[in-house]
Amino acid sequence: MNVPLLKARVLAVDDDEGFLASLCRSLEVSFERVDCVESIDEAWRRLESDDYDLILLEVLFDNEPGGLEMCRRVKADARWRDTPLVFVSDADLMYGMSLKSYLGQDSAVPADGFIDKLEGCDEIAKRVRSILEKPVPDEV
């Protein structure tokens, strides 16, 4: 079954080259535009110069929680506050971080979701598509 491309722009940020390449191949089947970058610095450059409908972000970069800080900064900035940001990581399993229990707008980790890398790239792409296909409620 061929699913039409969703008119959406996705930014994927991960320092694991192999995983990122696989994830991007899976995302490109579903989305009009997918930008994949391996560093937080490059992610900031992309955010400054482009608009995205969703950000996928690894938690750990070089074993440091750079993704957590980026998430906090993105959600604190009016330009990107409403852009869904979803962590895609194996940090919960690998490091016992239990991030899923700390997610949410008013929490220490204001991400909009968490997907475990072990679900596989095709499943991650399906979950991202379901997030972006959800109808936005009308504002009253």
Contacts in CASP RR format, 6 or more apart in sequence:
PFRMAT RR
TARGET T0000
AUTHOR 0000-0000-0000
METHOD contacts of the structure
MODEL  1
MNVPLLKARVLAVDDDEGFLASLCRSLEVSFERVDCVESIDEAWRRLESD
DYDLILLEVLFDNEPGGLEMCRRVKADARWRDTPLVFVSDADLMYGMSLK
SYLGQDSAVPADGFIDKLEGCDEIAKRVRSILEKPVPDEV
3 29 0 8 1.000
3 30 0 8 1.000
3 129 0 8 1.000
5 30 0 8 1.000
5 31 0 8 1.000
5 32 0 8 1.000
6 30 0 8 1.000
6 31 0 8 1.000
6 32 0 8 1.000
6 129 0 8 1.000
6 132 0 8 1.000
6 133 0 8 1.000
7 32 0 8 1.000
8 31 0 8 1.000
8 32 0 8 1.000
8 33 0 8 1.000
8 53 0 8 1.000
8 54 0 8 1.000
8 132 0 8 1.000
9 31 0 8 1.000
9 32 0 8 1.000
9 33 0 8 1.000
9 34 0 8 1.000
9 35 0 8 1.000
9 50 0 8 1.000
9 51 0 8 1.000
9 52 0 8 1.000
9 53 0 8 1.000
9 54 0 8 1.000
10 27 0 8 1.000
10 31 0 8 1.000
10 33 0 8 1.000
10 34 0 8 1.000
10 35 0 8 1.000
10 52 0 8 1.000
10 53 0 8 1.000
10 54 0 8 1.000
10 55 0 8 1.000
10 56 0 8 1.000
10 128 0 8 1.000
11 35 0 8 1.000
11 37 0 8 1.000
11 43 0 8 1.000
11 46 0 8 1.000
11 47 0 8 1.000
11 50 0 8 1.000
11 52 0 8 1.000
11 54 0 8 1.000
11 55 0 8 1.000
11 56 0 8 1.000
12 20 0 8 1.000
12 23 0 8 1.000
12 24 0 8 1.000
12 27 0 8 1.000
12 34 0 8 1.000
12 35 0 8 1.000
12 36 0 8 1.000
12 37 0 8 1.000
12 56 0 8 1.000
12 88 0 8 1.000
13 36 0 8 1.000
13 37 0 8 1.000
13 38 0 8 1.000
13 39 0 8 1.000
13 40 0 8 1.000
13 42 0 8 1.000
13 43 0 8 1.000
13 55 0 8 1.000
13 56 0 8 1.000
13 57 0 8 1.000
13 58 0 8 1.000
13 67 0 8 1.000
13 70 0 8 1.000
14 20 0 8 1.000
14 23 0 8 1.000
14 36 0 8 1.000
14 38 0 8 1.000
14 56 0 8 1.000
14 57 0 8 1.000
14 58 0 8 1.000
14 88 0 8 1.000
15 38 0 8 1.000
15 39 0 8 1.000
15 58 0 8 1.000
15 61 0 8 1.000
15 62 0 8 1.000
16 58 0 8 1.000
17 38 0 8 1.000
19 117 0 8 1.000
19 121 0 8 1.000
20 36 0 8 1.000
20 38 0 8 1.000
21 36 0 8 1.000
22 121 0 8 1.000
23 36 0 8 1.000
23 56 0 8 1.000
23 88 0 8 1.000
23 121 0 8 1.000
23 124 0 8 1.000
23 125 0 8 1.000
24 34 0 8 1.000
24 36 0 8 1.000
25 121 0 8 1.000
26 121 0 8 1.000
26 122 0 8 1.000
26 124 0 8 1.000
26 125 0 8 1.000
27 34 0 8 1.000
27 121 0 8 1.000
27 125 0 8 1.000
27 128 0 8 1.000
28 34 0 8 1.000
29 125 0 8 1.000
30 125 0 8 1.000
30 126 0 8 1.000
30 128 0 8 1.000
30 129 0 8 1.000
31 128 0 8 1.000
31 129 0 8 1.000
31 132 0 8 1.000
35 46 0 8 1.000
35 50 0 8 1.000
35 52 0 8 1.000
37 43 0 8 1.000
37 46 0 8 1.000
39 61 0 8 1.000
40 61 0 8 1.000
40 66 0 8 1.000
40 67 0 8 1.000
40 70 0 8 1.000
43 55 0 8 1.000
43 57 0 8 1.000
43 70 0 8 1.000
44 70 0 8 1.000
46 52 0 8 1.000
47 55 0 8 1.000
47 74 0 8 1.000
47 79 0 8 1.000
47 80 0 8 1.000
52 83 0 8 1.000
53 83 0 8 1.000
53 84 0 8 1.000
53 132 0 8 1.000
54 83 0 8 1.000
54 84 0 8 1.000
54 85 0 8 1.000
54 86 0 8 1.000
54 128 0 8 1.000
54 131 0 8 1.000
54 132 0 8 1.000
55 74 0 8 1.000
55 80 0 8 1.000
55 83 0 8 1.000
55 84 0 8 1.000
55 85 0 8 1.000
55 86 0 8 1.000
56 86 0 8 1.000
56 87 0 8 1.000
56 88 0 8 1.000
56 124 0 8 1.000
56 128 0 8 1.000
57 67 0 8 1.000
57 70 0 8 1.000
57 71 0 8 1.000
57 85 0 8 1.000
57 86 0 8 1.000
57 87 0 8 1.000
57 88 0 8 1.000
57 111 0 8 1.000
58 67 0 8 1.000
58 87 0 8 1.000
58 88 0 8 1.000
58 89 0 8 1.000
58 91 0 8 1.000
59 65 0 8 1.000
59 66 0 8 1.000
59 67 0 8 1.000
59 68 0 8 1.000
59 87 0 8 1.000
59 89 0 8 1.000
59 91 0 8 1.000
59 97 0 8 1.000
59 99 0 8 1.000
60 66 0 8 1.000
60 67 0 8 1.000
60 89 0 8 1.000
60 91 0 8 1.000
60 95 0 8 1.000
61 67 0 8 1.000
67 87 0 8 1.000
68 109 0 8 1.000
71 85 0 8 1.000
71 87 0 8 1.000
71 109 0 8 1.000
71 110 0 8 1.000
71 111 0 8 1.000
72 109 0 8 1.000
72 110 0 8 1.000
74 80 0 8 1.000
74 81 0 8 1.000
74 83 0 8 1.000
74 85 0 8 1.000
75 81 0 8 1.000
75 85 0 8 1.000
75 105 0 8 1.000
75 110 0 8 1.000
75 111 0 8 1.000
84 112 0 8 1.000
84 113 0 8 1.000
84 131 0 8 1.000
84 132 0 8 1.000
85 110 0 8 1.000
85 111 0 8 1.000
85 112 0 8 1.000
85 113 0 8 1.000
86 111 0 8 1.000
86 112 0 8 1.000
86 113 0 8 1.000
86 114 0 8 1.000
86 115 0 8 1.000
86 128 0 8 1.000
86 131 0 8 1.000
87 99 0 8 1.000
87 103 0 8 1.000
87 111 0 8 1.000
87 113 0 8 1.000
87 114 0 8 1.000
87 115 0 8 1.000
88 114 0 8 1.000
88 115 0 8 1.000
88 117 0 8 1.000
88 124 0 8 1.000
89 99 0 8 1.000
89 114 0 8 1.000
89 116 0 8 1.000
89 117 0 8 1.000
90 116 0 8 1.000
90 117 0 8 1.000
90 118 0 8 1.000
91 97 0 8 1.000
91 99 0 8 1.000
92 98 0 8 1.000
92 99 0 8 1.000
92 100 0 8 1.000
92 114 0 8 1.000
92 116 0 8 1.000
93 116 0 8 1.000
93 118 0 8 1.000
99 109 0 8 1.000
99 111 0 8 1.000
99 114 0 8 1.000
100 113 0 8 1.000
100 114 0 8 1.000
102 108 0 8 1.000
102 109 0 8 1.000
103 109 0 8 1.000
103 110 0 8 1.000
103 111 0 8 1.000
103 112 0 8 1.000
103 113 0 8 1.000
103 114 0 8 1.000
104 110 0 8 1.000
104 111 0 8 1.000
104 112 0 8 1.000
104 113 0 8 1.000
112 131 0 8 1.000
115 124 0 8 1.000
115 127 0 8 1.000
115 128 0 8 1.000
117 124 0 8 1.000
119 127 0 8 1.000
END
